[in-house]
């Protein structure tokens, strides 16, 4: 009887550890792990179309994650999406002429913002704005343009 109690306790602990591991995996996959805000700063960029970009999506420079999207809004005057990016304080030397583009990780992966540093000697600071932007490529629009160009080409023959 004493032996079966020990086995039940060991099995219970094993199941609890398994559930904890699944929880940690779910948090990692869903990007809910917090990005260090200590010493960080927020910059914004305006895009005509952000595609499927979401809050908490990565912000990268040369493929290295330097921050996360903290907020996505809409400007009723210019009809553009306003994307706020929380950049880690470790990366405080981004020139003011940095450009921002929205890319997709893989063919069907999540979208992220890639920053391309410029050559200016002044750096972006809290509240700074990235002026040069390239919107997301929307697959439906590309297919539509391709089909339209094929239809026009066929009529010309």
Secondary structure, 3 states (H helix, E strand, C coil): CHHHHHHHHHHHHHHHHHHHHHHHHHHHHCCCCCCCCCCCEEEEEEECCCCCCCCCCEEEECCEEEEEEEEEEEECCCCEEEEEEEECHHHCCCECCCEEEEEECCCCCCEEEEEECCCCCCECCCCCEECEEECCCCHHHHHHHHHHHHHHHHHHC
